């Protein structure tokens, strides 16, 4: 098992690299895209670590199994349950998905929405 400090360091490094690459949450075109790819859809989701992407708001996060060996009676969502969660959110609207924390056997999936554009206060 990795220490809390090691996990923090890993996710901080991931965030720095994600920022350098300009990574943002992945937004599927529609529900059919998610369903067509099935479990393979999960490969499109970028790992941004602790990066807080500009212009995006985190609306939910869920612990998910990344090993493929998780069971439905465990706290982390199985791969199938993770895909079902993404399908539910995609059916509701235009949401983006990114891994916001990674551990040895699990990840935390972040569900994001675009932040509202506020009117420029200086133009009043």
TORKOL-4160 file (C-alpha; in steps of 0.2 Angstrom, whole numbers, padded with zeros to 4 digits, m for minus):
124
<pt num="1" X="0000" Y="0000" Z="0000"/>
<pt num="2" X="0006" Y="0017" Z="m0004"/>
<pt num="3" X="0008" Y="0030" Z="0009"/>
<pt num="4" X="m0003" Y="0046" Z="0009"/>
<pt num="5" X="0013" Y="0057" Z="0005"/>
<pt num="6" X="0017" Y="0046" Z="m0009"/>
<pt num="7" X="m0001" Y="0047" Z="m0016"/>
<pt num="8" X="0000" Y="0066" Z="m0014"/>
<pt num="9" X="0016" Y="0067" Z="m0023"/>
<pt num="10" X="0010" Y="0056" Z="m0037"/>
<pt num="11" X="m0006" Y="0066" Z="m0040"/>
<pt num="12" X="0004" Y="0083" Z="m0039"/>
<pt num="13" X="0016" Y="0077" Z="m0052"/>
<pt num="14" X="0001" Y="0071" Z="m0063"/>
<pt num="15" X="m0007" Y="0088" Z="m0061"/>
<pt num="16" X="0009" Y="0097" Z="m0066"/>
<pt num="17" X="0010" Y="0087" Z="m0082"/>
<pt num="18" X="m0009" Y="0088" Z="m0086"/>
<pt num="19" X="m0007" Y="0107" Z="m0084"/>
<pt num="20" X="0008" Y="0107" Z="m0096"/>
<pt num="21" X="m0002" Y="0097" Z="m0109"/>
<pt num="22" X="m0018" Y="0108" Z="m0106"/>
<pt num="23" X="m0029" Y="0093" Z="m0102"/>
<pt num="24" X="m0047" Y="0096" Z="m0097"/>
<pt num="25" X="m0061" Y="0085" Z="m0093"/>
<pt num="26" X="m0067" Y="0074" Z="m0108"/>
<pt num="27" X="m0085" Y="0078" Z="m0114"/>
<pt num="28" X="m0093" Y="0064" Z="m0124"/>
<pt num="29" X="m0103" Y="0070" Z="m0139"/>
<pt num="30" X="m0118" Y="0061" Z="m0133"/>
<pt num="31" X="m0124" Y="0045" Z="m0124"/>
<pt num="32" X="m0122" Y="0034" Z="m0139"/>
<pt num="33" X="m0103" Y="0038" Z="m0139"/>
<pt num="34" X="m0102" Y="0031" Z="m0122"/>
<pt num="35" X="m0113" Y="0016" Z="m0126"/>
<pt num="36" X="m0104" Y="0012" Z="m0142"/>
<pt num="37" X="m0087" Y="0011" Z="m0134"/>
<pt num="38" X="m0093" Y="0002" Z="m0118"/>
<pt num="39" X="m0079" Y="m0001" Z="m0106"/>
<pt num="40" X="m0066" Y="0006" Z="m0119"/>
<pt num="41" X="m0074" Y="0023" Z="m0116"/>
<pt num="42" X="m0065" Y="0024" Z="m0100"/>
<pt num="43" X="m0048" Y="0026" Z="m0109"/>
<pt num="44" X="m0054" Y="0043" Z="m0116"/>
<pt num="45" X="m0054" Y="0050" Z="m0098"/>
<pt num="46" X="m0039" Y="0060" Z="m0094"/>
<pt num="47" X="m0029" Y="0059" Z="m0078"/>
<pt num="48" X="m0027" Y="0077" Z="m0072"/>
<pt num="49" X="m0023" Y="0073" Z="m0054"/>
<pt num="50" X="m0025" Y="0088" Z="m0042"/>
<pt num="51" X="m0026" Y="0100" Z="m0056"/>
<pt num="52" X="m0041" Y="0111" Z="m0055"/>
<pt num="53" X="m0045" Y="0115" Z="m0073"/>
<pt num="54" X="m0050" Y="0133" Z="m0077"/>
<pt num="55" X="m0068" Y="0136" Z="m0082"/>
<pt num="56" X="m0074" Y="0119" Z="m0075"/>
<pt num="57" X="m0083" Y="0116" Z="m0059"/>
<pt num="58" X="m0082" Y="0099" Z="m0050"/>
<pt num="59" X="m0100" Y="0093" Z="m0047"/>
<pt num="60" X="m0097" Y="0075" Z="m0040"/>
<pt num="61" X="m0083" Y="0063" Z="m0037"/>
<pt num="62" X="m0083" Y="0045" Z="m0035"/>
<pt num="63" X="m0071" Y="0031" Z="m0030"/>
<pt num="64" X="m0069" Y="0019" Z="m0044"/>
<pt num="65" X="m0059" Y="0002" Z="m0046"/>
<pt num="66" X="m0046" Y="0003" Z="m0059"/>
<pt num="67" X="m0040" Y="m0015" Z="m0058"/>
<pt num="68" X="m0055" Y="m0023" Z="m0065"/>
<pt num="69" X="m0055" Y="m0035" Z="m0051"/>
<pt num="70" X="m0067" Y="m0025" Z="m0039"/>
<pt num="71" X="m0083" Y="m0032" Z="m0033"/>
<pt num="72" X="m0100" Y="m0024" Z="m0032"/>
<pt num="73" X="m0101" Y="m0026" Z="m0013"/>
<pt num="74" X="m0085" Y="m0015" Z="m0011"/>
<pt num="75" X="m0085" Y="0004" Z="m0008"/>
<pt num="76" X="m0077" Y="0008" Z="m0025"/>
<pt num="77" X="m0088" Y="0007" Z="m0040"/>
<pt num="78" X="m0083" Y="m0008" Z="m0052"/>
<pt num="79" X="m0078" Y="m0004" Z="m0070"/>
<pt num="80" X="m0096" Y="m0008" Z="m0075"/>
<pt num="81" X="m0104" Y="0003" Z="m0062"/>
<pt num="82" X="m0092" Y="0017" Z="m0067"/>
<pt num="83" X="m0098" Y="0016" Z="m0085"/>
<pt num="84" X="m0116" Y="0016" Z="m0079"/>
<pt num="85" X="m0113" Y="0032" Z="m0069"/>
<pt num="86" X="m0105" Y="0040" Z="m0084"/>
<pt num="87" X="m0120" Y="0035" Z="m0094"/>
<pt num="88" X="m0132" Y="0042" Z="m0081"/>
<pt num="89" X="m0123" Y="0059" Z="m0081"/>
<pt num="90" X="m0121" Y="0060" Z="m0100"/>
<pt num="91" X="m0140" Y="0057" Z="m0102"/>
<pt num="92" X="m0143" Y="0072" Z="m0090"/>
<pt num="93" X="m0133" Y="0084" Z="m0100"/>
<pt num="94" X="m0115" Y="0089" Z="m0106"/>
<pt num="95" X="m0103" Y="0084" Z="m0092"/>
<pt num="96" X="m0085" Y="0081" Z="m0093"/>
<pt num="97" X="m0075" Y="0067" Z="m0084"/>
<pt num="98" X="m0057" Y="0066" Z="m0078"/>
<pt num="99" X="m0048" Y="0056" Z="m0065"/>
<pt num="100" X="m0044" Y="0068" Z="m0051"/>
<pt num="101" X="m0034" Y="0056" Z="m0040"/>
<pt num="102" X="m0025" Y="0040" Z="m0043"/>
<pt num="103" X="m0020" Y="0026" Z="m0031"/>
<pt num="104" X="m0013" Y="0009" Z="m0033"/>
<pt num="105" X="m0029" Y="0000" Z="m0036"/>
<pt num="106" X="m0042" Y="0014" Z="m0037"/>
<pt num="107" X="m0045" Y="0031" Z="m0045"/>
<pt num="108" X="m0057" Y="0045" Z="m0040"/>
<pt num="109" X="m0067" Y="0050" Z="m0055"/>
<pt num="110" X="m0072" Y="0069" Z="m0056"/>
<pt num="111" X="m0088" Y="0074" Z="m0065"/>
<pt num="112" X="m0087" Y="0092" Z="m0071"/>
<pt num="113" X="m0098" Y="0105" Z="m0079"/>
<pt num="114" X="m0092" Y="0121" Z="m0088"/>
<pt num="115" X="m0092" Y="0136" Z="m0076"/>
<pt num="116" X="m0104" Y="0149" Z="m0081"/>
<pt num="117" X="m0097" Y="0164" Z="m0090"/>
<pt num="118" X="m0100" Y="0179" Z="m0079"/>
<pt num="119" X="m0103" Y="0196" Z="m0087"/>
<pt num="120" X="m0087" Y="0207" Z="m0086"/>
<pt num="121" X="m0089" Y="0219" Z="m0071"/>
<pt num="122" X="m0079" Y="0233" Z="m0079"/>
<pt num="123" X="m0090" Y="0235" Z="m0093"/>
<pt num="124" X="m0105" Y="0242" Z="m0083"/>
